[in-house]
Amino acid sequence: MIEVTLQDPVTVCVLDRTYESLDTAQVDEFNACLCNAVDQAEHPLFVIDLSQTNFIGSSFLEVLFRVWKRLQDRSGRMALCGLSEFCQEVLHSTRLDTLWPSFSTRQAAIQAMSAMPGS
């Protein structure tokens, strides 16, 4: 399940543990849910909370990349928060940490996104 809330002007997506190991159906659901949230957001500022996610693989990263690209097309931004040590290592080794800022807490990520120019 993905909980999507608005903490104006930032859309916050909180993932639960079901998104750690994705089969084909879950990848499609994950992608559709996040892309739908991007399309419906008045302001294209996103925080994805991964505090309940301990593992991410290539399918997971592909969905995050698609969401980020969709946000880029709307001149938006995306940040991650609550990353486990393993998830931080995966993002670092793939250099995706240079695209997506990460924060230890959801509140820190929301504050950073809200303070960015153009927010």
Backbone atoms as SQL, in Angstrom:
CREATE TABLE atoms (id INTEGER PRIMARY KEY, chain TEXT, resi INTEGER, resn TEXT, atom TEXT, x REAL, y REAL, z REAL);
INSERT INTO atoms VALUES
  (1, 'A', 1, 'MET', 'N', 0.833, -1.189, 0.000),
  (2, 'A', 1, 'MET', 'CA', 0.000, 0.000, 0.000),
  (3, 'A', 1, 'MET', 'C', 0.875, 1.249, 0.000),
  (4, 'A', 2, 'ILE', 'N', 0.419, 2.254, -0.706),
  (5, 'A', 2, 'ILE', 'CA', 1.086, 3.545, -0.720),
  (6, 'A', 2, 'ILE', 'C', 0.097, 4.569, -0.183),
  (7, 'A', 3, 'GLU', 'N', 0.511, 5.253, 0.862),
  (8, 'A', 3, 'GLU', 'CA', -0.312, 6.320, 1.432),
  (9, 'A', 3, 'GLU', 'C', 0.161, 7.629, 0.828),
  (10, 'A', 4, 'VAL', 'N', -0.746, 8.334, 0.157),
  (11, 'A', 4, 'VAL', 'CA', -0.409, 9.603, -0.481),
  (12, 'A', 4, 'VAL', 'C', -1.140, 10.712, 0.268),
  (13, 'A', 5, 'THR', 'N', -0.362, 11.674, 0.774),
  (14, 'A', 5, 'THR', 'CA', -0.949, 12.814, 1.473),
  (15, 'A', 5, 'THR', 'C', -0.324, 14.097, 0.940),
  (16, 'A', 6, 'LEU', 'N', -0.986, 15.193, 1.197),
  (17, 'A', 6, 'LEU', 'CA', -0.475, 16.498, 0.801),
  (18, 'A', 6, 'LEU', 'C', -0.095, 17.275, 2.049),
  (19, 'A', 7, 'GLN', 'N', 1.152, 17.677, 2.097),
  (20, 'A', 7, 'GLN', 'CA', 1.614, 18.589, 3.144),
  (21, 'A', 7, 'GLN', 'C', 2.095, 19.819, 2.385),
  (22, 'A', 8, 'ASP', 'N', 1.131, 20.634, 2.055),
  (23, 'A', 8, 'ASP', 'CA', 1.255, 21.735, 1.102),
  (24, 'A', 8, 'ASP', 'C', 2.578, 22.463, 1.199),
  (25, 'A', 9, 'PRO', 'N', 3.273, 22.607, 0.097),
  (26, 'A', 9, 'PRO', 'CA', 2.918, 22.225, -1.273),
  (27, 'A', 9, 'PRO', 'C', 3.487, 20.857, -1.697),
  (28, 'A', 10, 'VAL', 'N', 3.900, 20.042, -0.749),
  (29, 'A', 10, 'VAL', 'CA', 4.610, 18.801, -1.047),
  (30, 'A', 10, 'VAL', 'C', 3.670, 17.597, -0.963),
  (31, 'A', 11, 'THR', 'N', 3.723, 16.742, -1.978),
  (32, 'A', 11, 'THR', 'CA', 3.007, 15.474, -1.953),
  (33, 'A', 11, 'THR', 'C', 3.930, 14.445, -1.312),
  (34, 'A', 12, 'VAL', 'N', 3.418, 13.731, -0.317),
  (35, 'A', 12, 'VAL', 'CA', 4.211, 12.739, 0.407),
  (36, 'A', 12, 'VAL', 'C', 3.634, 11.352, 0.123),
  (37, 'A', 13, 'CYS', 'N', 4.505, 10.461, -0.327),
  (38, 'A', 13, 'CYS', 'CA', 4.113, 9.074, -0.593),
  (39, 'A', 13, 'CYS', 'C', 4.856, 8.191, 0.399),
  (40, 'A', 14, 'VAL', 'N', 4.096, 7.469, 1.234),
  (41, 'A', 14, 'VAL', 'CA', 4.679, 6.581, 2.232),
  (42, 'A', 14, 'VAL', 'C', 4.449, 5.150, 1.776),
  (43, 'A', 15, 'LEU', 'N', 5.537, 4.426, 1.576),
  (44, 'A', 15, 'LEU', 'CA', 5.454, 3.038, 1.120),
  (45, 'A', 15, 'LEU', 'C', 5.495, 2.094, 2.308),
  (46, 'A', 16, 'ASP', 'N', 4.715, 1.021, 2.224),
  (47, 'A', 16, 'ASP', 'CA', 4.816, 0.014, 3.273),
  (48, 'A', 16, 'ASP', 'C', 5.725, -1.120, 2.793),
  (49, 'A', 17, 'ARG', 'N', 5.889, -2.122, 3.623),
  (50, 'A', 17, 'ARG', 'CA', 6.841, -3.208, 3.345),
  (51, 'A', 17, 'ARG', 'C', 6.506, -4.046, 2.114),
  (52, 'A', 18, 'THR', 'N', 5.307, -3.962, 1.587),
  (53, 'A', 18, 'THR', 'CA', 4.948, -4.783, 0.432),
  (54, 'A', 18, 'THR', 'C', 5.721, -4.404, -0.822),
  (55, 'A', 19, 'TYR', 'N', 6.395, -3.276, -0.817),
  (56, 'A', 19, 'TYR', 'CA', 7.115, -2.831, -2.005),
  (57, 'A', 19, 'TYR', 'C', 8.600, -3.180, -1.979),
  (58, 'A', 20, 'GLU', 'N', 8.997, -4.037, -1.058),
  (59, 'A', 20, 'GLU', 'CA', 10.407, -4.437, -0.984),
  (60, 'A', 20, 'GLU', 'C', 10.786, -5.438, -2.068),
  (61, 'A', 21, 'SER', 'N', 9.941, -6.380, -2.341),
  (62, 'A', 21, 'SER', 'CA', 10.236, -7.421, -3.310),
  (63, 'A', 21, 'SER', 'C', 9.097, -7.431, -4.319),
  (64, 'A', 22, 'LEU', 'N', 9.332, -6.823, -5.461),
  (65, 'A', 22, 'LEU', 'CA', 8.253, -6.580, -6.393),
  (66, 'A', 22, 'LEU', 'C', 8.155, -7.642, -7.477),
  (67, 'A', 23, 'ASP', 'N', 6.938, -8.203, -7.638),
  (68, 'A', 23, 'ASP', 'CA', 6.697, -9.041, -8.805),
  (69, 'A', 23, 'ASP', 'C', 6.133, -8.124, -9.895),
  (70, 'A', 24, 'THR', 'N', 5.864, -8.667, -11.075),
  (71, 'A', 24, 'THR', 'CA', 5.437, -7.853, -12.210),
  (72, 'A', 24, 'THR', 'C', 4.177, -7.060, -11.907),
  (73, 'A', 25, 'ALA', 'N', 3.197, -7.679, -11.272),
  (74, 'A', 25, 'ALA', 'CA', 1.950, -6.985, -10.959),
  (75, 'A', 25, 'ALA', 'C', 2.194, -5.841, -9.981),
  (76, 'A', 26, 'GLN', 'N', 3.042, -6.073, -8.985),
  (77, 'A', 26, 'GLN', 'CA', 3.330, -5.020, -8.005),
  (78, 'A', 26, 'GLN', 'C', 4.094, -3.860, -8.642),
  (79, 'A', 27, 'VAL', 'N', 5.015, -4.157, -9.561),
  (80, 'A', 27, 'VAL', 'CA', 5.747, -3.086, -10.246),
  (81, 'A', 27, 'VAL', 'C', 4.765, -2.202, -11.000),
  (82, 'A', 28, 'ASP', 'N', 3.828, -2.819, -11.709),
  (83, 'A', 28, 'ASP', 'CA', 2.838, -2.055, -12.465),
  (84, 'A', 28, 'ASP', 'C', 1.958, -1.219, -11.535),
  (85, 'A', 29, 'GLU', 'N', 1.536, -1.810, -10.411),
  (86, 'A', 29, 'GLU', 'CA', 0.710, -1.093, -9.433),
  (87, 'A', 29, 'GLU', 'C', 1.491, 0.061, -8.802),
  (88, 'A', 30, 'PHE', 'N', 2.731, -0.212, -8.418),
  (89, 'A', 30, 'PHE', 'CA', 3.620, 0.782, -7.818),
  (90, 'A', 30, 'PHE', 'C', 3.817, 1.961, -8.776),
  (91, 'A', 31, 'ASN', 'N', 4.133, 1.650, -10.018),
  (92, 'A', 31, 'ASN', 'CA', 4.351, 2.667, -11.034),
  (93, 'A', 31, 'ASN', 'C', 3.077, 3.485, -11.257),
  (94, 'A', 32, 'ALA', 'N', 1.949, 2.808, -11.429),
  (95, 'A', 32, 'ALA', 'CA', 0.687, 3.499, -11.695),
  (96, 'A', 32, 'ALA', 'C', 0.294, 4.420, -10.545),
  (97, 'A', 33, 'CYS', 'N', 0.450, 3.944, -9.326),
  (98, 'A', 33, 'CYS', 'CA', 0.074, 4.742, -8.154),
  (99, 'A', 33, 'CYS', 'C', 0.921, 6.011, -8.049),
  (100, 'A', 34, 'LEU', 'N', 2.231, 5.851, -8.171),
  (101, 'A', 34, 'LEU', 'CA', 3.112, 7.023, -8.051),
  (102, 'A', 34, 'LEU', 'C', 2.946, 7.983, -9.228),
  (103, 'A', 35, 'CYS', 'N', 2.838, 7.450, -10.441),
  (104, 'A', 35, 'CYS', 'CA', 2.654, 8.327, -11.602),
  (105, 'A', 35, 'CYS', 'C', 1.324, 9.055, -11.538),
  (106, 'A', 36, 'ASN', 'N', 0.284, 8.389, -11.063),
  (107, 'A', 36, 'ASN', 'CA', -1.010, 9.028, -10.885),
  (108, 'A', 36, 'ASN', 'C', -0.907, 10.165, -9.867),
  (109, 'A', 37, 'ALA', 'N', -0.190, 9.926, -8.789),
  (110, 'A', 37, 'ALA', 'CA', 0.000, 10.977, -7.773),
  (111, 'A', 37, 'ALA', 'C', 0.736, 12.172, -8.365),
  (112, 'A', 38, 'VAL', 'N', 1.740, 11.906, -9.210),
  (113, 'A', 38, 'VAL', 'CA', 2.475, 12.997, -9.868),
  (114, 'A', 38, 'VAL', 'C', 1.527, 13.783, -10.769),
  (115, 'A', 39, 'ASP', 'N', 0.748, 13.087, -11.561),
  (116, 'A', 39, 'ASP', 'CA', -0.155, 13.747, -12.506),
  (117, 'A', 39, 'ASP', 'C', -1.213, 14.588, -11.806),
  (118, 'A', 40, 'GLN', 'N', -1.641, 14.161, -10.624),
  (119, 'A', 40, 'GLN', 'CA', -2.690, 14.881, -9.898),
  (120, 'A', 40, 'GLN', 'C', -2.170, 15.991, -8.995),
  (121, 'A', 41, 'ALA', 'N', -0.875, 16.024, -8.779),
  (122, 'A', 41, 'ALA', 'CA', -0.306, 17.012, -7.853),
  (123, 'A', 41, 'ALA', 'C', -0.373, 18.420, -8.442),
  (124, 'A', 42, 'GLU', 'N', -0.876, 19.344, -7.659),
  (125, 'A', 42, 'GLU', 'CA', -0.906, 20.742, -8.100),
  (126, 'A', 42, 'GLU', 'C', 0.513, 21.287, -8.201),
  (127, 'A', 43, 'HIS', 'N', 1.326, 20.944, -7.216),
  (128, 'A', 43, 'HIS', 'CA', 2.738, 21.338, -7.208),
  (129, 'A', 43, 'HIS', 'C', 3.564, 20.061, -7.372),
  (130, 'A', 44, 'PRO', 'N', 4.457, 20.008, -8.361),
  (131, 'A', 44, 'PRO', 'CA', 5.226, 18.778, -8.592),
  (132, 'A', 44, 'PRO', 'C', 6.425, 18.634, -7.647),
  (133, 'A', 45, 'LEU', 'N', 6.155, 18.645, -6.354),
  (134, 'A', 45, 'LEU', 'CA', 7.177, 18.459, -5.325),
  (135, 'A', 45, 'LEU', 'C', 6.821, 17.190, -4.565),
  (136, 'A', 46, 'PHE', 'N', 7.737, 16.229, -4.577),
  (137, 'A', 46, 'PHE', 'CA', 7.447, 14.908, -4.022),
  (138, 'A', 46, 'PHE', 'C', 8.470, 14.477, -3.003),
  (139, 'A', 47, 'VAL', 'N', 7.973, 13.869, -1.941),
  (140, 'A', 47, 'VAL', 'CA', 8.815, 13.176, -0.975),
  (141, 'A', 47, 'VAL', 'C', 8.314, 11.736, -0.937),
  (142, 'A', 48, 'ILE', 'N', 9.235, 10.799, -1.112),
  (143, 'A', 48, 'ILE', 'CA', 8.893, 9.389, -1.016),
  (144, 'A', 48, 'ILE', 'C', 9.551, 8.846, 0.242),
  (145, 'A', 49, 'ASP', 'N', 8.710, 8.414, 1.168),
  (146, 'A', 49, 'ASP', 'CA', 9.168, 7.928, 2.470),
  (147, 'A', 49, 'ASP', 'C', 9.404, 6.418, 2.390),
  (148, 'A', 50, 'LEU', 'N', 10.658, 6.033, 2.536),
  (149, 'A', 50, 'LEU', 'CA', 11.058, 4.629, 2.446),
  (150, 'A', 50, 'LEU', 'C', 11.433, 4.053, 3.805),
  (151, 'A', 51, 'SER', 'N', 10.915, 4.638, 4.869),
  (152, 'A', 51, 'SER', 'CA', 11.309, 4.197, 6.209),
  (153, 'A', 51, 'SER', 'C', 10.868, 2.768, 6.524),
  (154, 'A', 52, 'GLN', 'N', 9.895, 2.232, 5.788),
  (155, 'A', 52, 'GLN', 'CA', 9.463, 0.856, 6.003),
  (156, 'A', 52, 'GLN', 'C', 10.037, -0.102, 4.956),
  (157, 'A', 53, 'THR', 'N', 10.930, 0.405, 4.132),
  (158, 'A', 53, 'THR', 'CA', 11.514, -0.380, 3.047),
  (159, 'A', 53, 'THR', 'C', 12.965, -0.683, 3.375),
  (160, 'A', 54, 'ASN', 'N', 13.311, -1.953, 3.435),
  (161, 'A', 54, 'ASN', 'CA', 14.679, -2.342, 3.763),
  (162, 'A', 54, 'ASN', 'C', 15.481, -2.802, 2.560),
  (163, 'A', 55, 'PHE', 'N', 14.803, -3.078, 1.438),
  (164, 'A', 55, 'PHE', 'CA', 15.474, -3.587, 0.256),
  (165, 'A', 55, 'PHE', 'C', 14.890, -2.936, -0.986),
  (166, 'A', 56, 'ILE', 'N', 15.754, -2.507, -1.893),
  (167, 'A', 56, 'ILE', 'CA', 15.302, -2.042, -3.191),
  (168, 'A', 56, 'ILE', 'C', 16.163, -2.696, -4.259),
  (169, 'A', 57, 'GLY', 'N', 15.532, -3.057, -5.350),
  (170, 'A', 57, 'GLY', 'CA', 16.224, -3.692, -6.457),
  (171, 'A', 57, 'GLY', 'C', 16.027, -2.897, -7.729),
  (172, 'A', 58, 'SER', 'N', 16.395, -3.488, -8.847),
  (173, 'A', 58, 'SER', 'CA', 16.373, -2.774, -10.121),
  (174, 'A', 58, 'SER', 'C', 14.962, -2.359, -10.539),
  (175, 'A', 59, 'SER', 'N', 13.959, -3.189, -10.307),
  (176, 'A', 59, 'SER', 'CA', 12.586, -2.834, -10.678),
  (177, 'A', 59, 'SER', 'C', 12.105, -1.634, -9.868),
  (178, 'A', 60, 'PHE', 'N', 12.444, -1.633, -8.597),
  (179, 'A', 60, 'PHE', 'CA', 12.085, -0.532, -7.699),
  (180, 'A', 60, 'PHE', 'C', 12.747, 0.760, -8.187),
  (181, 'A', 61, 'LEU', 'N', 14.038, 0.681, -8.498),
  (182, 'A', 61, 'LEU', 'CA', 14.765, 1.859, -8.973),
  (183, 'A', 61, 'LEU', 'C', 14.214, 2.357, -10.299),
  (184, 'A', 62, 'GLU', 'N', 13.801, 1.438, -11.143),
  (185, 'A', 62, 'GLU', 'CA', 13.219, 1.824, -12.432),
  (186, 'A', 62, 'GLU', 'C', 11.954, 2.640, -12.234),
  (187, 'A', 63, 'VAL', 'N', 11.120, 2.234, -11.300),
  (188, 'A', 63, 'VAL', 'CA', 9.894, 2.990, -11.017),
  (189, 'A', 63, 'VAL', 'C', 10.246, 4.368, -10.463),
  (190, 'A', 64, 'LEU', 'N', 11.172, 4.436, -9.527),
  (191, 'A', 64, 'LEU', 'CA', 11.584, 5.738, -8.987),
  (192, 'A', 64, 'LEU', 'C', 12.114, 6.643, -10.096),
  (193, 'A', 65, 'PHE', 'N', 12.877, 6.061, -11.016),
  (194, 'A', 65, 'PHE', 'CA', 13.423, 6.851, -12.121),
  (195, 'A', 65, 'PHE', 'C', 12.296, 7.372, -13.012),
  (196, 'A', 66, 'ARG', 'N', 11.314, 6.538, -13.295),
  (197, 'A', 66, 'ARG', 'CA', 10.167, 6.978, -14.115),
  (198, 'A', 66, 'ARG', 'C', 9.421, 8.125, -13.448),
  (199, 'A', 67, 'VAL', 'N', 9.212, 7.998, -12.143),
  (200, 'A', 67, 'VAL', 'CA', 8.519, 9.049, -11.400),
  (201, 'A', 67, 'VAL', 'C', 9.339, 10.339, -11.436),
  (202, 'A', 68, 'TRP', 'N', 10.641, 10.216, -11.200),
  (203, 'A', 68, 'TRP', 'CA', 11.515, 11.390, -11.235),
  (204, 'A', 68, 'TRP', 'C', 11.468, 12.059, -12.608),
  (205, 'A', 69, 'LYS', 'N', 11.507, 11.259, -13.676),
  (206, 'A', 69, 'LYS', 'CA', 11.471, 11.794, -15.034),
  (207, 'A', 69, 'LYS', 'C', 10.151, 12.514, -15.287),
  (208, 'A', 70, 'ARG', 'N', 9.070, 11.936, -14.819),
  (209, 'A', 70, 'ARG', 'CA', 7.754, 12.559, -14.976),
  (210, 'A', 70, 'ARG', 'C', 7.705, 13.897, -14.238),
  (211, 'A', 71, 'LEU', 'N', 8.299, 13.928, -13.049),
  (212, 'A', 71, 'LEU', 'CA', 8.377, 15.189, -12.299),
  (213, 'A', 71, 'LEU', 'C', 9.254, 16.208, -13.026),
  (214, 'A', 72, 'GLN', 'N', 10.363, 15.755, -13.585),
  (215, 'A', 72, 'GLN', 'CA', 11.245, 16.643, -14.345),
  (216, 'A', 72, 'GLN', 'C', 10.496, 17.288, -15.512),
  (217, 'A', 73, 'ASP', 'N', 9.646, 16.524, -16.177),
  (218, 'A', 73, 'ASP', 'CA', 8.861, 17.043, -17.297),
  (219, 'A', 73, 'ASP', 'C', 7.911, 18.149, -16.853),
  (220, 'A', 74, 'ARG', 'N', 7.583, 18.178, -15.563),
  (221, 'A', 74, 'ARG', 'CA', 6.724, 19.223, -14.994),
  (222, 'A', 74, 'ARG', 'C', 7.534, 20.251, -14.204),
  (223, 'A', 75, 'SER', 'N', 8.857, 20.242, -14.380),
  (224, 'A', 75, 'SER', 'CA', 9.762, 21.127, -13.633),
  (225, 'A', 75, 'SER', 'C', 9.649, 20.887, -12.134),
  (226, 'A', 76, 'GLY', 'N', 9.422, 19.640, -11.766),
  (227, 'A', 76, 'GLY', 'CA', 9.273, 19.283, -10.364),
  (228, 'A', 76, 'GLY', 'C', 10.531, 18.689, -9.773),
  (229, 'A', 77, 'ARG', 'N', 10.417, 18.320, -8.501),
  (230, 'A', 77, 'ARG', 'CA', 11.554, 17.749, -7.768),
  (231, 'A', 77, 'ARG', 'C', 11.074, 16.599, -6.890),
  (232, 'A', 78, 'MET', 'N', 12.021, 15.714, -6.587),
  (233, 'A', 78, 'MET', 'CA', 11.719, 14.550, -5.759),
  (234, 'A', 78, 'MET', 'C', 12.831, 14.369, -4.743),
  (235, 'A', 79, 'ALA', 'N', 12.438, 14.009, -3.534),
  (236, 'A', 79, 'ALA', 'CA', 13.398, 13.678, -2.485),
  (237, 'A', 79, 'ALA', 'C', 12.943, 12.380, -1.824),
  (238, 'A', 80, 'LEU', 'N', 13.895, 11.700, -1.219),
  (239, 'A', 80, 'LEU', 'CA', 13.619, 10.460, -0.505),
  (240, 'A', 80, 'LEU', 'C', 13.909, 10.675, 0.972),
  (241, 'A', 81, 'CYS', 'N', 13.261, 9.905, 1.816),
  (242, 'A', 81, 'CYS', 'CA', 13.570, 9.987, 3.243),
  (243, 'A', 81, 'CYS', 'C', 13.437, 8.620, 3.876),
  (244, 'A', 82, 'GLY', 'N', 14.057, 8.481, 5.052),
  (245, 'A', 82, 'GLY', 'CA', 13.956, 7.260, 5.833),
  (246, 'A', 82, 'GLY', 'C', 14.671, 6.070, 5.234),
  (247, 'A', 83, 'LEU', 'N', 15.720, 6.310, 4.479),
  (248, 'A', 83, 'LEU', 'CA', 16.430, 5.221, 3.804),
  (249, 'A', 83, 'LEU', 'C', 17.197, 4.341, 4.782),
  (250, 'A', 84, 'SER', 'N', 17.056, 3.033, 4.606),
  (251, 'A', 84, 'SER', 'CA', 17.876, 2.100, 5.381),
  (252, 'A', 84, 'SER', 'C', 19.320, 2.197, 4.886),
  (253, 'A', 85, 'GLU', 'N', 20.233, 1.653, 5.643),
  (254, 'A', 85, 'GLU', 'CA', 21.638, 1.667, 5.240),
  (255, 'A', 85, 'GLU', 'C', 21.824, 0.958, 3.896),
  (256, 'A', 86, 'PHE', 'N', 21.142, -0.178, 3.711),
  (257, 'A', 86, 'PHE', 'CA', 21.247, -0.904, 2.447),
  (258, 'A', 86, 'PHE', 'C', 20.736, -0.062, 1.284),
  (259, 'A', 87, 'CYS', 'N', 19.584, 0.584, 1.460),
  (260, 'A', 87, 'CYS', 'CA', 19.017, 1.411, 0.396),
  (261, 'A', 87, 'CYS', 'C', 19.934, 2.585, 0.065),
  (262, 'A', 88, 'GLN', 'N', 20.547, 3.178, 1.078),
  (263, 'A', 88, 'GLN', 'CA', 21.508, 4.255, 0.843),
  (264, 'A', 88, 'GLN', 'C', 22.680, 3.757, 0.016),
  (265, 'A', 89, 'GLU', 'N', 23.174, 2.561, 0.329),
  (266, 'A', 89, 'GLU', 'CA', 24.291, 1.992, -0.417),
  (267, 'A', 89, 'GLU', 'C', 23.921, 1.721, -1.868),
  (268, 'A', 90, 'VAL', 'N', 22.717, 1.214, -2.096),
  (269, 'A', 90, 'VAL', 'CA', 22.263, 0.952, -3.469),
  (270, 'A', 90, 'VAL', 'C', 22.204, 2.256, -4.254),
  (271, 'A', 91, 'LEU', 'N', 21.614, 3.281, -3.678),
  (272, 'A', 91, 'LEU', 'CA', 21.522, 4.569, -4.368),
  (273, 'A', 91, 'LEU', 'C', 22.903, 5.163, -4.618),
  (274, 'A', 92, 'HIS', 'N', 23.796, 5.005, -3.664),
  (275, 'A', 92, 'HIS', 'CA', 25.149, 5.529, -3.839),
  (276, 'A', 92, 'HIS', 'C', 25.903, 4.773, -4.931),
  (277, 'A', 93, 'SER', 'N', 25.809, 3.458, -4.918),
  (278, 'A', 93, 'SER', 'CA', 26.554, 2.669, -5.904),
  (279, 'A', 93, 'SER', 'C', 26.019, 2.866, -7.318),
  (280, 'A', 94, 'THR', 'N', 24.753, 3.213, -7.459),
  (281, 'A', 94, 'THR', 'CA', 24.179, 3.480, -8.777),
  (282, 'A', 94, 'THR', 'C', 24.255, 4.959, -9.142),
  (283, 'A', 95, 'ARG', 'N', 24.785, 5.747, -8.231),
  (284, 'A', 95, 'ARG', 'CA', 24.907, 7.199, -8.381),
  (285, 'A', 95, 'ARG', 'C', 23.566, 7.932, -8.466),
  (286, 'A', 96, 'LEU', 'N', 22.492, 7.237, -8.125),
  (287, 'A', 96, 'LEU', 'CA', 21.187, 7.886, -8.124),
  (288, 'A', 96, 'LEU', 'C', 21.046, 8.852, -6.949),
  (289, 'A', 97, 'ASP', 'N', 21.922, 8.730, -5.975),
  (290, 'A', 97, 'ASP', 'CA', 21.896, 9.680, -4.860),
  (291, 'A', 97, 'ASP', 'C', 22.274, 11.087, -5.321),
  (292, 'A', 98, 'THR', 'N', 22.871, 11.204, -6.508),
  (293, 'A', 98, 'THR', 'CA', 23.184, 12.533, -7.047),
  (294, 'A', 98, 'THR', 'C', 21.955, 13.172, -7.693),
  (295, 'A', 99, 'LEU', 'N', 20.938, 12.352, -8.026),
  (296, 'A', 99, 'LEU', 'CA', 19.708, 12.873, -8.617),
  (297, 'A', 99, 'LEU', 'C', 18.666, 13.218, -7.564),
  (298, 'A', 100, 'TRP', 'N', 18.605, 12.358, -6.548),
  (299, 'A', 100, 'TRP', 'CA', 17.543, 12.470, -5.563),
  (300, 'A', 100, 'TRP', 'C', 18.136, 12.735, -4.184),
  (301, 'A', 101, 'PRO', 'N', 17.924, 13.928, -3.642),
  (302, 'A', 101, 'PRO', 'CA', 18.410, 14.174, -2.281),
  (303, 'A', 101, 'PRO', 'C', 17.675, 13.274, -1.305),
  (304, 'A', 102, 'SER', 'N', 18.373, 12.884, -0.251),
  (305, 'A', 102, 'SER', 'CA', 17.724, 12.050, 0.761),
  (306, 'A', 102, 'SER', 'C', 17.900, 12.692, 2.135),
  (307, 'A', 103, 'PHE', 'N', 16.929, 12.441, 2.979),
  (308, 'A', 103, 'PHE', 'CA', 16.885, 13.023, 4.310),
  (309, 'A', 103, 'PHE', 'C', 16.552, 11.931, 5.312),
  (310, 'A', 104, 'SER', 'N', 17.005, 12.111, 6.532),
  (311, 'A', 104, 'SER', 'CA', 16.770, 11.083, 7.541),
  (312, 'A', 104, 'SER', 'C', 15.305, 11.028, 7.976),
  (313, 'A', 105, 'THR', 'N', 14.620, 12.163, 7.948),
  (314, 'A', 105, 'THR', 'CA', 13.223, 12.179, 8.384),
  (315, 'A', 105, 'THR', 'C', 12.315, 12.774, 7.305),
  (316, 'A', 106, 'ARG', 'N', 11.059, 12.419, 7.398),
  (317, 'A', 106, 'ARG', 'CA', 10.059, 12.954, 6.469),
  (318, 'A', 106, 'ARG', 'C', 9.943, 14.464, 6.626),
  (319, 'A', 107, 'GLN', 'N', 9.926, 14.929, 7.873),
  (320, 'A', 107, 'GLN', 'CA', 9.775, 16.366, 8.116),
  (321, 'A', 107, 'GLN', 'C', 10.938, 17.157, 7.516),
  (322, 'A', 108, 'ALA', 'N', 12.158, 16.649, 7.641),
  (323, 'A', 108, 'ALA', 'CA', 13.318, 17.336, 7.061),
  (324, 'A', 108, 'ALA', 'C', 13.195, 17.397, 5.543),
  (325, 'A', 109, 'ALA', 'N', 12.725, 16.327, 4.932),
  (326, 'A', 109, 'ALA', 'CA', 12.563, 16.302, 3.474),
  (327, 'A', 109, 'ALA', 'C', 11.486, 17.299, 3.030),
  (328, 'A', 110, 'ILE', 'N', 10.377, 17.324, 3.758),
  (329, 'A', 110, 'ILE', 'CA', 9.299, 18.254, 3.406),
  (330, 'A', 110, 'ILE', 'C', 9.769, 19.693, 3.543),
  (331, 'A', 111, 'GLN', 'N', 10.466, 19.991, 4.618),
  (332, 'A', 111, 'GLN', 'CA', 10.972, 21.352, 4.823),
  (333, 'A', 111, 'GLN', 'C', 11.932, 21.745, 3.702),
  (334, 'A', 112, 'ALA', 'N', 12.828, 20.846, 3.330),
  (335, 'A', 112, 'ALA', 'CA', 13.800, 21.129, 2.268),
  (336, 'A', 112, 'ALA', 'C', 13.093, 21.361, 0.930),
  (337, 'A', 113, 'MET', 'N', 12.117, 20.527, 0.617),
  (338, 'A', 113, 'MET', 'CA', 11.397, 20.679, -0.635),
  (339, 'A', 113, 'MET', 'C', 10.580, 21.967, -0.650),
  (340, 'A', 114, 'SER', 'N', 9.957, 22.314, 0.460),
  (341, 'A', 114, 'SER', 'CA', 9.154, 23.531, 0.557),
  (342, 'A', 114, 'SER', 'C', 10.004, 24.782, 0.431),
  (343, 'A', 115, 'ALA', 'N', 11.256, 24.698, 0.860),
  (344, 'A', 115, 'ALA', 'CA', 12.143, 25.865, 0.851),
  (345, 'A', 115, 'ALA', 'C', 12.855, 26.068, -0.484),
  (346, 'A', 116, 'MET', 'N', 12.738, 25.115, -1.400),
  (347, 'A', 116, 'MET', 'CA', 13.440, 25.236, -2.686),
  (348, 'A', 116, 'MET', 'C', 12.816, 26.352, -3.518),
  (349, 'A', 117, 'PRO', 'N', 13.656, 27.044, -4.296),
  (350, 'A', 117, 'PRO', 'CA', 13.138, 28.113, -5.169),
  (351, 'A', 117, 'PRO', 'C', 12.075, 27.559, -6.104),
  (352, 'A', 118, 'GLY', 'N', 11.015, 28.328, -6.297),
  (353, 'A', 118, 'GLY', 'CA', 9.944, 27.919, -7.186),
  (354, 'A', 118, 'GLY', 'C', 8.882, 27.100, -6.513),
  (355, 'A', 119, 'SER', 'N', 9.021, 26.858, -5.203),
  (356, 'A', 119, 'SER', 'CA', 8.032, 26.033, -4.484),
  (357, 'A', 119, 'SER', 'C', 6.781, 26.830, -4.214);
